[in-house]
Amino acid sequence: MRKHDPERSKDLSDFMEGYRKRKYLFEKIDLRTDSPAIFVSDLISNRIISIVR
């Protein structure tokens, strides 16, 4: 996701915060950015991404 993000970020936490703000602004989806694991968990639970095995 970060590789294809149009907004450049300096690190992972900067990316997560920017993505969180845009998701809330445009789709009213609130994502937590406390840690990468929590962020990914919220992405999965909101059906933004899925894990394919």
Secondary structure, 3 states (H helix, E strand, C coil): CCCCCCCCCCCHHHHHHHHHHHHHHHHCCCCCCCCHHHHHHHHHHCCCCCCCC
